[in-house]
Amino acid sequence: MELQVRDQVWQLGERSYVMGILNVTPDSFSDGGRWYAPEDALAQARALVAAGADIIDIGGESTRPGFQPVPAADEIARVVPAIRAIRAEMNVPISLDTRKAAVARAAAAEGADLINDVTGLRGDPEMAGMAAETGLPLCIMHWAEVESGPDLMAQIRIWLAESIDIAVAAGVQRERLILDPGIGFGKDLVGNLQIIRELGALRPLGLPILLGTSRKRVIGEVLDLPIGERLEGTAATVALGIANGAHIVRVHDVREIVRTCRMTDAILGRGPGSVGGR
């Protein structure tokens, strides 16, 4: 499975890819305010790339529980200076985490390479058309209330298939789509763990899978740990997620998770650290 991202062709399934999180918000649940200024965002982008990130995911609106929506103009004012600063210095692929087509369009004009829509095209009716216009890869995330149980993954798969249909009907090429099951969005503790365990149920959709578990509440609930102490829990979810079908993982702690990915890939018989292959 291949995915064209900027001037790179990702060979998904041959190794795992790491998306480094860069929030330019004052209120993100984990690192709000730290990278708000463009110079700080650039410094963090340098650090993420040095740590091994394949792509930087910039977000200008927190979607943590209880978040306050941000007007598009304010979100643009946050993300565009960061994208400009990074793009002026580095050729690293840049993803934009947004729910709004206007923000995505502004970011694309500045050099963003991928759109990450947490609403799965259910938020802004113009998002699918914007993605088709730009031709950028589009990640669609599941965000709906679902209960754990034997039909959990079937519900998520059906919902995502509907989002795929929305994208394709708007002119997005199917091979430019990525799927995210939406850990923490509309699911309880049992459901979140079930998704990681049964992630392979999304394979029949035939598209790359992105998994975002980094420092999330599910880890805090299992381990009874604050946000800053959830690295090992994140690494466990990443390793099991990759084993169960994730191609891309979205994380804060890039250096440690790159190592986790390399070890997991080697166990699975793929990647530069593998021995013997399969």
N, C-alpha and C positions, 0 to 999 in steps of 0.2 A: 504494500500500500504506500503510495507516494503523496506528499503534500508540498506544493510550491509555496514557499514563504520568503518574500522579498527575492533575493537572487540565489536562494538555496532550495534544494530539493531534499526534503526530509524523507528518509527511508523508514517509515513507521513499521515497527515490528522487528527491525534489525537492531535497534537500541532504543532506550527510553529517552525522551526529551524533557528538559526542565524549563519551566516558565517561572521566572523570578518576579515576585510581586513588588511593585513600587507605587505606593499610595501617596498621592499629592493632595491629601485631605487633612483637615484638622481633627477628624473624629473617627477614623477607622478603628476597629476594635483592638488591633494589635499594635500598630505603629503610627497612630494618628498624629499629625503635626511634625513628624521628624524630617520628612522630605518635602515639605510644603514649598519652600523657596526653590526656584529653578537650579541654583548652584548646588543646593543640597541634593536635589533629585539627580543631577548629573553625577555628583560624587557617589551616590548610592548605586547608580547604574554602572559606573565603572567597577565598583566593588562586586556587583552581581555578575558582571561579565567575567571578571577575574576569577570568580568562584566557580565558573562553569555554566552559567545560564545560557540557554540556547535562544531565549527570547525574553524581553522585558514587558511585563503587563502593567500598564499605567492606568490608575483609576483616580477619578476626580470626584466621585460620590460614594460614600460608604453605604453598603447594603447590610450592615450588621443589624441584629434584631433591634427594632425600635428606631431605625434610622430616620433622619429628616430629609425629605427630597430636596435636591439642589436644582435651582433654575438652570436651564441649558447655558445661558450666558455666563453664569458663575462657573459652571463646570468647564466650559471652554477656556475661561480665563485661568483655570488651574492647570489643565492638561497641555494646552498648546505651548506655553513657554517651556515646559519640561521636555516635550517632544522636540522642539526646536533646538534646545541645548544639547540633547543627546544626539540628534541627527547631525548636528554641525560637527560633532567629534567622532561619532562611531557609526559603523554600518550594521550594528546589531539589529535584528528584527524587533519591531515594537508592536505590541498588542495594545488595544485600547479597551478597557473594561467600562462599558457604558450601557445605559438603557435607552439612549436618545439618538435618533438619526442625525440631528443637527450637530451634536457633539462628534459623532463618528465621522461625519462629512468633513468637519473642520480638522479633525485629527488626520484623516486620510490626505487632505491637502498639504499637511505639514510633514508627511512621510511615514505615518502609521501603516503597518503592514497586515494587520489582522484585527477584526472586530470581535469582541467577546461580549455577547448580549445575554445578561443573566435572566432576562425575561423569556428567552426562547422565542423571540419575535411576537410575543403576546402583549408587549408594553406599548411600543410606538409603531403604529401601522405603516410608517414610512421606512422602517429599518430594513426590511427585506429588499425594497426597491433601491435603497441607498447602497446596500451591499452588492446588488446586481450591477449598479452603475459603476462602482469602483472596481469590481472584480476581485476584491480582497477576500481571503478566507474568512469564514464566519463561524464562530463557535456559538451554538445554541444550547442554553442550559435549561434543565427542567426546574421550574419553580411553581409548584402547586402542592396543596395539602393532600398527602397520601398517608395511609396507615400501613404499618408493617403487616406482613402476612404472606400467604402463598401467592397472592396475585400482585404484590408490590411492584416487582420488576416488569410485569406485563403492563401495568398501568403506566409506568414511566416510559416504557417502550412505545406504547400507543400514543402517548402525549408527544414524545419526541418525533415520532413518525408524522404526526400532524404538522409539527413545526417544519419538518423537512419539506412537506408538501407546500406549505406557505412560501418557503424560500424558493423552491423550484418554480412555482407558479409565478413568482415575481421576476424570474430570470437568473437566479443564482445557480451556478453549475453545481450539481450534486457533489462532485469530487472536491469542491472547495469548502465543504461543511465539516464541522467537528461537533461531537456530542459531549455534553457534560451532564451527569445525572443529578447534580445539584445537592451535594452533601450539605445538610444544615438548612436547606430552604424548603420548609413545609414538611419536614420529616422529624420524627422523634428519635430518641437514642437508639431504640431497637431497629428502627427503619434505616438509620444511617449505617449501622453496623451491617445490616442485611445487604445494603447496596454494595458495600465493599466486598462482601463475601460472595455475592451473586452478580458481580459486575459483568461477567461473561454473557449474561442474558441479553446484553445490548449488541453483541457481536452480529446477530442476524441482520441488523440495520446496515452493516457493511461500511461503516464510517469510523474515522479515528475517534478515540475516546479520551477526553481530558478529565482528570480527577483532581478536585480541589478540596483537600482536607486540612491544610496547614493550620495548626494551632486552634482548630475549631472547637466548639463547645462539646462535641461528641467525645473528643479526647479528654477534655477537662472533666467531663462527667464520669468517664470510665476510671481515670487515674486520680481524680480529686486533686487536680493541679491547676494553678493559675496560668494565664496565657503565656507568660514568659518561660514556663517550665514544661512545655508540651513538645519538645523536639523529638524525644524518643518515641512518643506516641504517634507523632506525625510520620516518622520513619517507618513504623510498623504498618501504618495504613498505606503508605506509598509502596512498600515491598509487596504487600498482599494485593494491592490494587494493580500493580504491574503484572503480577503472576496471574491475575484474573482478567487481564485484557486492557488495562490502561496503556495508552501510548505516550501521553503527555501528563506531567504532574505540575501543578501550580503551587508554589511554595514561597515562604519567607526565607528560610534557612538554606540557601542554595548550596553552599559548599558541602554541608553534611548530607544533604539529600542527593546531590550528584554522586557522592560516594555510595549512598544507599542504592541508587539506581544502577551503578556500575556493578555492584556486588550481586544485586538481584538479576540483572541481565546475564552475568556470568553463570549463575546457578541455572538459569533457563537456557543456557547454551547459545547465547547471542552477545553481540557487543565485543569491543576490543579486548575485554578481560576474560572472555570465555575460552574454555579448553574443550576441544572435541566437537563442539556444535551439536546440532540435532536437525 
